[in-house]
Amino acid sequence: MNAHVTAENTVGSSVLSGRITRLDRGWSTVLLDDGEIVRVRNLGVEVAVGDFVEVSSDYERVERVHVRRSALTRRSSFEGARGARQIVASNIDVVFVVHAVNGAVSQRRLERELVLAFDSGATPVVVLTKIDTVSTEEAHVVKESLSQVALGVDIVLVSSRTGVGLDLIRAHSPAGTTVAFIGASGVGKSTLINALVGHEVQRTAEVREDDQRGRHTTVAAELIALPGGAWLLDTPGLRAVTLWTSGIGIERAFRDVFTVADNCRFRDCKHLDEPNCAVLEAIEAGTLSAARLASMRQLVAEELSVEEEQIERERAEDRRGFRRKKPQ
């Protein structure tokens, strides 16, 4: 936990510094720098788990959110929140993208998750759980499949029940860092977190045998202290991996496509039917996957749609005579 000194707010009364460890329906649980835990209201300020904040001395509200060094952000899935963002995790160093090796592992879902992770400003690491339920050969087949889209990203094989691979997770979580775990329900995040912490901190649920899916066992994002001095941010299972506007996420997640595209004849090549298109030539030669190009196009179109939603939302706010204060 980074320390922040007690500061003065604009009216001269003291405020207390700390970090948000949990959010519940308009309330923030804040771990203060002196170790005290308080619950305060979120009034007129956008907050996220992992935020470093200043709290009023009467514990009434969050006064200020410090600038985030990283943020895992997606388009809000809440009804009526068209064009709004949801910050899943804040001030994180590593994003562990969790998939179960015995489930329906999807390259397309992983691509989306990697775009989110790269855009957050943190380092992504793919985690394949439940390797004790399949043979070594089967586990490595899944790893090889995902490595085709997780370019330059570490892939860790883990069994939370036997402990295999936990040391690799800890190696990515040195003291003082904050790591986040994202993944669908039933991939074993809660069991993995319990194994890392050393005791049960997250309730787990049985997974159905027919489709390897489970119930959501984490109902709110929560910051948990790890024995080695790191902080672990667990998130609820993400049913829909919706994107926010991308900075470098798509370019980094699809660097194979972008690298080939550098050799296209035209700088604004759309890779459709242009002459001397290096991307189409690579696909025809079998050195680049057509599915990768199609997936990238879909994600680019999705982000353009998000940008249009943002513009529409801002126009609607202007018509109502206000504009929400831009968050940190």
N, C-alpha and C positions, 0 to 999 in steps of 0.2 A: 504494500500500500504506500503510494507516494504521500509524503507529508506536505500539508499546506498549513501555513500559519493562520491564526485567527486574524481576520481582517475587519475593516470598518466599511459599512455600507454607506449609501449616499446620504442618509440622515444621521449618521454618526453612531448608531448603535452597533454593537459587536455582532459578528456572524461567526459561525462555526464551520470548519472545513471537514470534508469527509468524502466517502465514495458510495454511490448507490449500489446496493447489493441485491435489491429485489423491487419489483413494481407490482402493485395490486390495486387496480381500479381507482386511480387517482391518488394513491398513496405511495410514497417512496420509503423503503427501508434504507437507512444510511448508517454506515459504519464510520463514526467520527474518528479523527486522528488520535484522540486519546483513548480509543478502544470502546467507547460507549456506543450502543446501538439505539437509534431513535427512528420513529415513523413520523413523516411530515407530509403535508399536502403538496400536490403538484398544481400550483395555481398560475396559469398564464405563462408556463414555460414548458418547452419540449425536453423531456428527460429520457434517459435510457439506462439500463443496467450497465454498470461499468463507468458511468460518468463521475468525474470529480466535480463536486459541487460545494457551494456555500449555503448554509442553513441559518435561518434567523435564530437568534439566541433564545427565543421563546418556543422554538421547535414548531412554529406554525406553518412554515413554507420553505421551499427551495428558493433562495434569493438569486443565485447565479449558477450557471453551468460553465465550467472551464472549457476552453477550446479543445475539441477532441483531436487526438493525434491519429485516430483511425476509427472507422465505424462500419459495421456490417449492416448494410441498408438494402431494403427491398420495397417494392410498391406495396402500399397498405392493402390488406385483404378485407378490411372492415367495410361493412355496408355504408354507403354514403361518403366514403373517403376517396372518391375518384380523384386521381392526380395528387394524392398525398403519399408521404413516405412513412415507413416504419423502420426505426433503428432497432435491430435485433440485439446488437452488442456493441459496446463502445470501449475505446482505448484498449484494443487487443493486439497481441503480437503474433499469434499463430491461430489459424482457423483449421481445426481438425474436421474434415469432411468424412462422415462415417457411413459406411455401407456394410451390410451383412453378406458374407461370402456365400451363404446358403440361400440367399433370397434372389429376387428378380433384379439383379444388378443392371443398371441402365447407363450406358455411355452418354445418352442425351441428358439425363438428369445431372450426371456428374459435370458435364460441360456447363450447365447453368450454375451449379454450385460453385464451380471454379471462377466463373465470371464474377459472382458475388464476392467471393473471397479475395480475388485480385483487386477488385474495386475498393474493398474495405481498407486497403493499405497494409494489411497483415500478410503473413506468409501462409499459404495453404499447404496442408499435409493430408493425404488420403489415408483413411484407416479402414482396413478390412477386418471386421470382427467375426467371431464364432468359427474360427478356423478349426476348432476341435470337433466340429460337426461334419466336416468333409475330409477327404483324403488330401495329402500334401499336393498331389498332382492336380486335383480339382481346384485347390486354393490358388495355385500358381497359374492355372488357366484363366481364372477370373482376374488375377493381378495383371497378367499380360494383356487381357482385353481392355482393362481400364488404363493401362500405361499408354495405350494408343491415343488417348485423348488427354491424359494428365501429363503433358509434356514438360519435363524438367521438374516435376513435382514428386516429392518422396511419397512412396506407398508403403505403409506399415501393416504387417499381418499380425493380428492380435487374437488371443483367447483370454477373455476376462476370467474364465473359470480355472484355467490351468496357470495363468500368469505369463504365458509366452507372449513376448512382444511388449509387455508393459514397460520394460526398461527403455525401449525405443521411444515410447510416448513421453516418458520422464526426461529423456535426453533433449526433447524439443520443448521442455517446460522447465527451464532453469529458474532458480530463485529470482523473484522480482518481476517475472513476466506474467502476462495474462493470456490465457488460451481459451478459445471458444470451441464448443462442439456443436455441429449442426448435422442434421440427417433426418430421414423419415422416421415415423413411428415403427417400432419393432426391430430396429437395426442393432439394438444392444447398447445404446448410449448410457442409460441409467446403470446397467450392470457394470459397464466399463468404468464409469465414474466412481461407483462404490468400490471397485477394485483398486483404483488409484488413490482414493482417500484412505482406504484401509478399514472402513466400516460403512454400514448402510446409511447413506444420506439421501438417496433417491429411491422412491418406491418403484418396483419393477412389476411387470405384468407378463402373463404367459402369452406366447405367440401362437397363433392358429397354425396348425400343421398343413392345412390345405393351401394357404397362400403366403405363409411366413410373415403375416402382418400382425401388429399388436395394437393395443390401446395406447393413447397418449398418457404416459406416466409422469411426465413433467408438464405441469399446468402453467408455470410462469418461469421466465428467465431468472436465473439466480447465480450469484457469485459465491463460489465455495473455495475455502482455503485448502491448498494441498500441503501434505507433510513437508515437501522440499522447499517451501517458501514461495511457490507460484500461486496464482489465482486462476481458478477454473470457472468459466462461464458456461453453464448448461442452458440450452434453449429448448422450448417445446418442439416436438416433431413438426417439421415443415411439410404440410400436405402439398402446398403449391409453392414452387420456387419461382416467384415472380421477381422480375428485375426492376431496378431503378435506373436512372440515367447513368451510362457508363463513362468512366474516365479512360482507363487503360485496360479494363477487365476483358473486353472482347478481344482486343489485340493480343493480350498476353495469353488468354486461354486458347486462342486459335493462331498461335504464332506460326504454325506450319503453313497455314493458308496465306498469312501475310508475307511470310518469307518468299514463297513462290510468286506471290502477286507483285513483288518488287521487280520481277523480270517481264511483266506484261508490257506490251508496246505502248499502251496509253496509261497515264497516271490515274485517270478516273475510270479505268476499266471496271465494268460491272460483272464481268465473267459470265456473260450470257452468250453472245455470238460475235463479239469483237474479233477482228483479225489479230493473230499473234498473241492470243491470250494464254499466258504461261500457266494459269490455273487450270483452264480447260485441257490444255495439252498434258499437264501432269495427271489429271483424272483419266484421260484416255490412255496414258502410258501405265496407269496403275500405281503411280507413286504418291498419289493423293486421293483420299476417300471422297467420293461424291456426297456421301452422307454428312461429312464434316462441312462441306461448303453449304449444303442445304440447311444444316443446323445453324451455321453462322448467319445465314441470311434471315432465318426466322428470328433469331435473337436481336439482330440489328433492327428489323422491322418492329419488334416488340418495344425496343427502347425508343424508337421514333414515335410510337404510339403513346408512350409514357410522357414524352416531351410535349406532345399535343394536349394530353390531359392536363399537364401542369399549366400550360398557357390558358386553357379553358377555365381552370380553377381560379387563376389569378384574375382573369377578366370578370368572372362571377363575383369575386370578392370586391373588385373595384366598383362594380355596379351596386353592390350593397353598401358602398361607402367606407370600406375598411380594407386593409391589407395586413394579414398576420405578420407579426414581427418575425423576421428571418431568424431561425435557430442558429446556434453556434456551429 
